[in-house]
Structure formats: structure tokens, C-alpha cells
Amino acid sequence: MIAITLAALLAVSTTQPIMAPVQDPVVVAQAVPQDPATDLEDITVVGRPLETMIRDFVNEVAAPNRHRGIARWHSKICIGVANLSPEPTQYILDRVSTVAEDVGLRPGTPGCSPNVIIIATDHPDVLAESLVQDRHGAFRMGGAGMDRGGDALEDFVMSDAPVRWWQVSMPIDSFTGQRAVRLPGECRNACGSAMDMAPVLNSTTSSRLSTQIVDEIFRTVVILDIDQVSKISAQQLADYVAMVTLAQIDPKADTGGYASILNVFDDPEAATSLTNWDTAYLTGLYNTERTRANLRSGRGEIADSIQRAHGRLQRTAQD
């Protein structure tokens, strides 16, 4: 895994508002209109049953890599935060780690190598361009299905959003943990045939309807525009970052019809923290087995899991 050393890459200053910046960039790795927005407590919106709403939400926000299923983190997540003073740094570390633990992930121990890099800057465009130019291989490793493609990376660089993010994931054999895709330059034996160029996996299923290959996120880079994120609270920011870090969220998703933290920059009053929609989405994503070979069916599997998570949330609220 490539650990990005941010102190060597950052050469931009930060301003103040919500978070006081530190003088030198440091990385802290931790142990850990549309229809009105509607929360999960409501059963129907504009004639749509809950099941349809959930499937529409999944289809709207999920941004899997090309020709791949929806990815998630496997087990461990280590968070690094750069260019923030200690108090907001620790808050973001703690909050994102808490959300990660809630869905079954393990925060890294002190000194772990960050696989989630969160960087605050008042020059996000300069920083994004510099990172991609200097560490292009960390953003596009060249394996099939490992990123969202060159156009999406250009959108990341050119974005004017308060928060922008880029994720790299990998197809994995869910039984062995072995990578199921070849990286450029890799081969076995004498590299004399096509078989030497491809990973060899032992299939444990004969069904065409199921698969043992799943997609795992293994790197996320998040850039915060310090001027724009100052308009929301620290908790709103941390929860927004948690949402786009723990799931593959489409930066262009239109979530105005749902009560979600993803709407917070359009309407700071939309949500003070992760909503029931958000919690059910993350819980459902991490509870599903993702065993369906058909990618569309895979989305349906996640939607079904989200609906079950919603039912548990409702029962907890009623107790």
C-alpha cells in the first residue's frame, strides 16, 4: 500500500474560520426545486414506497468504479489529517473513526500508515493538481476496475466543491483476500504467455448468479476547501467526511429529495449530523455480503440490506 507523505507534497497555506491551521503541514494518524427532503421515518414520498426510495437513493449516490460492483473498506481504516490545528484534527479523527467502528471497521493504532488522507487548504485547486501530477500512480494504479477513470480524476482536480474526494479500490477474492486484478508490469514465471499476466483464482462456486470477487476500498484522499467548509459546524463537516470516506459517493449526486448530510453545503440547516438515511445506507452497505454476480442485482442486494437497517432503526426509535 502506498503511503502518501503529505508534508513533502503540501506547499500551500491555510486560513482560519472554523479551524485554526497549523504553520507546518502535519499528518496525524489515529487509533482510530425538488420534492421536500424526507427522512426514513416517513413511509412514502410523492407516491413512492420506501423500497423504491431506497433503491433510487442507492442508484443516485453510489459511484462504483467502471464495470465493478459497489466497494467498501474491508476491515481496517487509518486516518490522517493535515493542515489543521490539534483540536479540529482530533475531532475529525474521533468522529470518522466512531462512524467506522459503528459499521464494523477497526481504526488503526497510533503510528499506522494512513489509508485515508484528509487535507485542509485554502488553495484546493492547486493542491489537487499538485497531488495528481506528483503522485499520479497513487490515484490511478492502472489495474482494471480500480478507479473511476481519467474523466472523473479530471473532475476531482477541477472541482470547486467545498469537499472533494478520490478513492481507489480493488477487486478481491473474498475467500482468500488475494487481489483479483493484475497491475501493469506484473507477471509470473517467465512472462511468456497471457496466463502469466493474469492472477490465478480458485473458484469455490459453480453458480453464474453469485461471485466470490468483491471490491474493497483501500485508499481515499479528501481535500477540504477551508474557506467553504467554515460555513458549517465541525460535526457536520466530520460526518460529511465520514460519509464520503466510508462509501463510494458520487460527487454529482442529486440528494435534494432525501434528508442526508450530503445536502449540508446547499442547506446548512438540512442536517446537523448523519441522518437516518445516511446511517441506514452505511449500515446496509457493510452488512451485505455482495455475492450477486450481476452488478445491478448487487445494488439491489445493498438496497435490501439498507431496508433491513432502516427497520432496525425504526424499532430502536420505538423502544
N, C-alpha and C positions, 0 to 999 in steps of 0.2 A: 504494500500500500504506500502511495506517495504522500509524505507529509509535507505540506506547503509551509515553508518558513516565512511567515509574514513580515517579520522585522526586516528581512532583506528585500522584500517586494514593495513595501509601502513607503512612499515618499511624499505623502500629502498631509496637509494639516487638517484639523477638525475645529469646528466652532462649538458653541455651548448648548443652548436651550435645555432640553430635557436631561441631557447627560453631559457632565463636565469631562472634556477629553484629557488624556494624559499627554505629556510633552513628547515622549518617545513611544512609537508603536510597540505594544507588547501583546503577547498572546497568553491568555490564561486558560490552561486546560484544567478541567474539573473532574471531581469524582462524580461526580455525577454529571312614460315612465313606464315602470313595470308594476305588477301587482304588488301590494304591500308585502314586506318580508313576513314570513310566518314561521313560528318556532315549531318544534316537534310535538308540543302538546296538542296542537290542532290536527284534526284527522284529515280534513280536506281543505284545499285551497282552489278557488275558481273551478270547482267541479273535479279536481284531481284527487284521487285516493292517495293515501300515504305511500303505498307501494310504488305508485307511478312517480310521485315526488322524489322519493329516494333514488330511484333509477335515473331520473332526469338530473338530479344533483350529481350523482356519480359520473354520468356522461359529460356533464358540464365542467366539473373541476378536475377530473382525473387526467393526467398528462403522461401516459406511459411512453416509453421510447418506441421508435418506429418498429412496427411488426412484432412488438413484445407485449407481454401482459403487464398489469399494474405491479410496480415494485414496492417493496418496503424494506426497512432495516431488518437484519437477521436477529441479532441478539445484543450487541454491544454498541454503544454510541459514546464518543468522546468529544466534548465541545470545547472549542477555543474561541475566545472573544478578543478582538484587537481594537485599540484606539478609544477605549472607554475608561473612565476612572473606576476605582475599585468597587464602589457601591453599586452602580448600574451593571457593571460587569457581573458581579456576584448574583445580582437579582436575576439577570437573564440566564446565567448558568443554572441557578437553582430551579427556576421556573420551567425551563425547557427540559431539564433532567427529570423533574417531577412528572411532567406530562409523559415523557418517555417511559418512566417507570410504571405509570398507570396503564400503559398498553403492553407492558411485559418486557421492556428493554432494560438493559443493565448499563447505568452510567459508568464511564471509565474511572479508574483510580487516579489519584494525583500523579501528574507527570506523564499521563498517557499521551499518545500521539493523536492529535485531533483529527477526526474524520468529518467533523462539522466545523467550518470556519466562518465566524460571524465578524464582519469588519465594518466599523463606522467611519465615515469620511464626509467631508463637505465637498469633495470632488469625485463623486461616484463614477462619472463617465470616464475620467482619467484613470481611476483605479481599475475599473473593469477592463478597459482596453490594455492597460499595462499588464495585468494578470494574465489575460488571454494570450498576449504576444509572448510574454516571458515564460509562461508555463502552459503552452498550448497542449502539450501532451497530457497534462493533468485534467484538462477539460474535455479533450477528445482523444481517447486512448487508441482508437482505431478498430476495436473489436465490434463485430456486428451486434446491433441492439443495445449498445452500452450508453448511448446518449440520444438526444432529440434531434441531432443533425446540425449542419452548418448554418442554416437559416435561423434556427432557434438560438444558436450561440451568438449570431449577429444581433438578434433581438435583445439578448442579455446585455451585450456591450452597449447598444444604442438606447436602451430603456431609460425613461425619465421617471420611473416609478419610485416611490419612497423606499421600497424594499425590492431588490431583485435577487434571484437565486438561480443556481445551476447545480444539477445533480448528475452524478454518474452512477449507473447501476450495471449489474452483470447477470446474465443467465447462469443459474447454478443448479447442479444436480442436488435435489432436496434430500436425497438419501446419503450421499457421500460428502456433500459440500464442495465437490470438485467443480471448477469452472467449466462451463459448457460452451465456451466460445474461444476461438484462437485469436491471440493478439498478433499484430504484424511482426514478422520475423521469427515467430515461434515455430518449431517443428521438432519431431522426434527422429530418432535413428539417424539415417544419412540424409534426410530431407529429400529422398529420391522419388517420392510418389505423393499423390494427393492425400493418401491416408496418413502420411507422416505429418501433414499440415493441419490435421483436424484433431480435436480432443476425442478420446475414445470413452464412451459411457456404456455401462452395462444396464440395459433396460430391465426394470423389475415389473413392468406391466405390459400386457398384450392388448390393452384396450386403446382404441383410437379416440375415445372420448375423454380420456384422462392423460395426465402428463406428470412426470417426475421433475421436469425442468421448471424452476420458478425464478423470478427476478428479484435480486437483492440490491438495495441502495448501498453504496459503500463510500461515497464522498458527496458532501454538499458544501457549496460556497454561497454565503449570503452577504450581500452588501447593503448597508443601511445609509441612506441619504440623511445626514444628521439634521439638516435644516427642515426636511419634510417630516421626519418621524417625531420631531419636537412637538407636533400638533396633537399627539395622542399620549396617553398615560404609559408609564413603564409596564404595567400589567398588560395593557392592550398590545403594546409592541412585543413583549415577550411571548404572549400567546399567539400572535400572528406569526412570529418567527417559528414557534413550535409547530404550527400547522403546516407551514411550507417546508419545514425541515424533515418532519416525520412522514410526510406523504408527498407523492408527486402531484403537485398542484399546478394547473395551467395558469400562467401569469395573465392570460387574456380571458379567463373565465368570467362570465356574467352571473354573479351570485346575488344580484339585487332582489330576486324573488324569494330569498331564503334568509333566515336570521343566522348570520355567520360572522365570525371575526374577520373574514376576508373582505367584508364591506367597510371596515373601520376607517379607511382613508378617504372613502367617499362620504361617509357619515360617521363622525366620531361617536355619535350617540347610538349607533346601531348595536353595539355590543361592548360591554365592559371587560369581557374575557371570552374564553372559548364558550360557545353556545352548545345547547343540546345537539344541534345539527352537527357541529364540529366534533364533539365528543363521540357521538354515535358513529360518525364517519371513521375516525381514527380507531375506535374500538373494533368496529366491524372489519376494517382493513387488517388489523393484526390478529383477529380471531379466525378469519377464514383460512382454509387450507390451500386455496388457489390450485386445485388439482384438475380443473377442466381444461382440456386442450384447446377448445375453441375460445379465442380471445373475447368475443362478445359474450359467450357464456361465462367466462371468467369475471367479467364486470357484473353479470347477474348474480354470481356467487357472492361477490363482495356486497352487492346491494341487499341480498338476502341476509347476510351477516349483520349489516347495518340495521336492518329492520328488527332483527332479534335484539341488537344492542339498544335500540330505541324502546323496545318493550321492557327491557330490564330497567332503563332509566325511568320509565313511567311507573313501574311497580315500586321502585325505590322512592319516588316522589310521593306516592300514595301511602307508604308505610309511616 
